Each structure stands twice: as structure tokens, then as C-alpha cells.
Amino acid sequence: EQTAEQELEQSERESLAVVQTWAQKWSTEQLWETEEGKRIALSYFHERGFTDATIKEFQLGYVPERGNVFATAAIANGFNPDILEKAGWIKRRDDGTPWDFFAGRVTFPIHGLSGQVIGFGARTLKSDKKLPKYFNSPESLLYVKSRVLYGIYQAKKTISEQSLCYLVEGYTDVISLHQAGITNAVASSGTSLTEDQVRLIK
């Protein structure tokens, strides 16, 4: 039987999973169905050489530039701001008003082994050197960076068939290789390789 603490953790983990799944669908819609998404984000992915099929397979998305579009939509859908903040999608000002942490960025959903979206990487499309190029979801009960490999869900079948895994640095490396037919590539996403990641590959 679970302790009260374990039940609370499980409830939070499930809530985070629901948020990340909804956020993936929402950000993908912004990419394909809004004028800003098509003009800014989709054209960026096309410039990187990604086909529409590849963009859809990796569920890439976009968060509009206007400060709190995601927060407004998520809260209107009944999501608790505390969970949205733990999932890394919003931050709150001193007066409590939310703003979108990934505003103006393209999004790369990070999937667990089962295909559940557990976190995100988000890249700025601005050339301002003061801005961090990538933001990542904060660590949570659902997402622990040292135990995750980007692309493992898409690569696991080929890794298993070939007993071979290519480890690369970042999201776009995995996607480019996958599109070129090398579908057993994963990325450590900027962290040094950990025992948990090696175990995941094994």
C-alpha cells in the first residue's frame, strides 16, 4: 500500500504528464495552424532541411511571441498554474500573473521510452547573443535529465534490431540523422553521459 507521500507524488506525476501531453498538442497546433507559426517556426524547420513528415513525426511545435498566450489557453482549459510552473511552461511575476517561459521559441518534445512526453527543449529563433539559445523543462517527478535520452522512443526499435546506437549531441542532430535513414540515433542533450543513460541504451 502506498504511503500518503507516495500517493501525492503519483498524483503530481500524472498531472505533469497530462500537462505535457496537452502542451505538445497545443504547440504543434500553433506551428501548423497559425500565421505566426507558419511564417516563423515552420519556415525555420524547412530551412534546417526538415520535411513536413519529419516535423510531424517528432511533434515539433511553436509558442507564439506574445507573452502569455500559452498560459491563458492552459488556465482556460482548467490547468493549475502551480503544475504549469512545475512543468516549466510558465513563470509568475511578483503579482502572480503568469508569462510563457517558451514564448517565441520552437519546441522539441522529449519522450520517455513509452512515448509519453515528459519534457521539452525550446530554441530561440532570435540572433540576440544575450538570450540563451535553448531552454529546457526544469527537472520534475516526470523529467530527470540525467535519465533521459532525446529520441530514444523513436530509435528504440532500430537500436534493438541492430544492437547499435549512435549518440549525438542535440535535438536537430537526432532529427537530421533520422530523416537520412539512420534511425538508431539518440542525444544526451548537452549533459555529460550518465550511467542511467548508458543503462537506457542497453
C-alpha positions as CSV (number, residue, x, y, z in Angstrom):
1,E,0.0,0.0,0.0
2,Q,1.3,3.5,-0.9
3,T,2.1,6.0,1.8
4,A,0.3,9.4,1.6
5,E,3.6,10.9,0.3
6,Q,3.8,8.3,-2.5
7,E,0.2,8.9,-3.4
8,L,0.9,12.6,-3.6
9,E,4.0,12.0,-5.8
10,Q,2.0,9.7,-8.1
11,S,-0.8,12.3,-8.4
12,E,1.7,15.0,-9.3
13,R,3.5,12.8,-11.8
14,E,0.2,12.1,-13.5
15,S,-0.8,15.8,-13.5
16,L,2.6,16.7,-15.1
17,A,2.1,14.0,-17.8
18,V,-1.4,15.4,-18.6
19,V,0.1,19.0,-18.9
20,Q,3.0,17.9,-21.1
21,T,0.7,15.9,-23.5
22,W,-1.7,18.8,-23.8
23,A,1.1,21.3,-24.3
24,Q,2.6,19.2,-27.1
25,K,-0.7,19.2,-29.0
26,W,-1.2,22.9,-28.4
27,S,2.3,23.9,-29.5
28,T,2.0,21.6,-32.6
29,E,-1.2,23.4,-33.5
30,Q,0.4,26.8,-33.2
31,L,3.1,25.6,-35.6
32,W,0.7,24.3,-38.3
33,E,-2.4,26.4,-37.9
34,T,-1.4,29.9,-37.0
35,E,0.0,32.5,-39.4
36,E,2.9,33.4,-37.0
37,G,3.7,29.7,-36.5
38,K,3.9,29.0,-40.3
39,R,5.8,32.2,-41.1
40,I,8.4,32.0,-38.3
41,A,8.7,28.5,-37.0
42,L,7.7,26.2,-39.9
43,S,10.0,28.2,-42.3
44,Y,12.8,27.8,-39.7
45,F,12.4,24.0,-39.7
46,H,12.2,23.9,-43.5
47,E,15.4,26.0,-43.6
48,R,17.0,23.3,-41.5
49,G,16.1,20.8,-44.2
50,F,13.3,19.0,-42.2
51,T,10.4,17.7,-44.2
52,D,6.8,18.0,-43.1
53,A,6.7,14.3,-42.3
54,T,9.7,14.6,-40.1
55,I,8.4,17.6,-38.3
56,K,5.2,15.8,-37.6
57,E,6.9,12.5,-36.5
58,F,8.9,14.4,-33.8
59,Q,5.9,16.5,-32.9
60,L,7.8,19.8,-33.2
61,G,5.9,22.9,-32.2
62,Y,6.0,26.6,-31.6
63,V,5.0,29.0,-28.8
64,P,3.9,32.5,-30.0
65,E,5.9,35.6,-29.2
66,R,3.0,37.3,-27.3
67,G,3.9,36.9,-23.6
68,N,1.1,34.8,-22.1
69,V,-0.8,33.0,-25.0
70,F,0.0,29.5,-23.6
71,A,-0.7,30.5,-20.0
72,T,-4.1,31.9,-20.9
73,A,-5.1,28.9,-23.0
74,A,-3.9,26.3,-20.4
75,I,-5.6,28.1,-17.5
76,A,-8.8,28.4,-19.5
77,N,-8.6,24.6,-20.0
78,G,-8.6,24.1,-16.3
79,F,-4.8,23.5,-15.6
80,N,-3.5,24.6,-12.2
81,P,-0.8,27.3,-12.5
82,D,1.3,25.5,-9.9
83,I,1.5,22.4,-12.1
84,L,2.1,24.5,-15.2
85,E,5.0,26.1,-13.4
86,K,6.4,22.8,-12.3
87,A,6.2,21.5,-15.8
88,G,8.3,24.5,-16.9
89,W,5.7,26.2,-19.2
90,I,5.0,29.3,-17.2
91,K,6.7,31.6,-14.7
92,R,4.9,34.1,-12.5
93,R,5.6,37.7,-11.8
94,D,5.6,39.2,-8.2
95,D,1.9,40.0,-8.6
96,G,1.2,36.4,-9.6
97,T,0.4,37.0,-13.3
98,P,1.8,34.2,-15.5
99,W,4.0,34.6,-18.5
100,D,5.1,31.9,-21.1
101,F,8.6,30.6,-20.4
102,F,9.0,29.3,-24.0
103,A,7.4,32.4,-25.8
104,G,8.8,32.9,-29.3
105,R,10.6,29.6,-29.3
106,V,10.3,26.4,-31.4
107,T,9.7,23.3,-29.2
108,F,11.2,19.8,-29.2
109,P,9.1,17.4,-27.1
110,I,11.2,14.9,-25.1
111,H,9.6,11.5,-25.0
112,G,10.1,8.7,-22.5
113,L,10.7,5.1,-23.5
114,S,6.9,4.5,-23.8
115,G,6.3,7.6,-25.9
116,Q,4.9,9.8,-23.1
117,V,6.0,13.4,-23.5
118,I,8.0,14.1,-20.3
119,G,9.7,17.4,-21.0
120,F,10.7,19.9,-23.7
121,G,13.6,21.7,-25.2
122,A,12.8,25.1,-26.7
123,R,15.1,27.1,-29.1
124,T,15.0,30.8,-29.6
125,L,14.9,32.0,-33.2
126,K,16.4,35.4,-32.4
127,S,20.0,36.2,-33.1
128,D,20.4,38.1,-29.8
129,K,23.6,36.6,-28.2
130,K,22.4,37.6,-24.7
131,L,19.5,35.2,-25.0
132,P,20.2,31.5,-24.1
133,K,19.8,29.5,-27.3
134,Y,18.0,26.7,-25.6
135,F,15.7,26.5,-22.6
136,N,14.8,23.1,-21.2
137,S,12.0,21.9,-18.9
138,P,13.0,22.0,-15.2
139,E,13.6,18.7,-13.5
140,S,10.5,17.3,-12.0
141,L,9.0,14.0,-10.8
142,L,8.4,13.2,-14.5
143,Y,11.6,14.5,-16.1
144,V,15.1,13.9,-14.8
145,K,17.6,15.0,-17.4
146,S,20.4,12.5,-16.4
147,R,18.0,9.6,-17.0
148,V,16.7,10.7,-20.4
149,L,17.9,10.5,-24.0
150,Y,16.3,12.6,-26.7
151,G,15.0,10.4,-29.5
152,I,15.0,7.1,-27.5
153,Y,11.3,6.4,-28.2
154,Q,11.8,6.9,-32.0
155,A,15.1,5.0,-32.0
156,K,14.4,2.0,-29.7
157,K,13.1,-0.4,-32.4
158,T,16.2,0.1,-34.7
159,I,18.6,0.0,-31.7
160,S,17.1,-3.3,-30.6
161,E,17.2,-4.8,-34.2
162,Q,20.8,-3.7,-34.9
163,S,22.3,-3.8,-31.3
164,L,23.8,-0.5,-32.2
165,C,23.1,3.1,-31.0
166,Y,24.6,6.4,-32.2
167,L,25.0,9.0,-29.5
168,V,24.9,12.6,-30.8
169,E,24.8,16.0,-29.1
170,G,21.5,17.7,-29.7
171,Y,17.9,17.5,-30.9
172,T,18.5,18.6,-34.5
173,D,21.3,16.0,-34.9
174,V,18.9,13.2,-34.0
175,I,16.2,14.5,-36.3
176,S,18.6,15.0,-39.3
177,L,20.1,11.5,-38.9
178,H,16.6,10.0,-38.6
179,Q,15.4,11.8,-41.7
180,A,18.5,10.5,-43.5
181,G,17.5,6.9,-42.6
182,I,19.8,6.5,-39.6
183,T,17.0,5.8,-37.1
184,N,19.1,4.5,-34.2
185,A,20.5,7.9,-33.0
186,V,19.8,9.5,-29.6
187,A,21.1,12.6,-27.9
188,S,22.3,13.4,-24.4
189,S,21.1,17.0,-24.9
190,G,24.1,18.8,-23.6
191,T,24.6,16.7,-20.4
192,S,27.7,14.5,-19.9
193,L,26.8,10.9,-20.4
194,T,25.5,9.2,-17.2
195,E,25.2,5.7,-16.0
196,D,21.4,5.9,-16.2
197,Q,21.6,6.9,-19.9
198,V,24.0,4.0,-20.7
199,R,21.6,1.7,-18.9
200,L,18.7,3.1,-21.0
201,I,20.6,2.4,-24.3
202,K,21.5,-1.1,-23.1
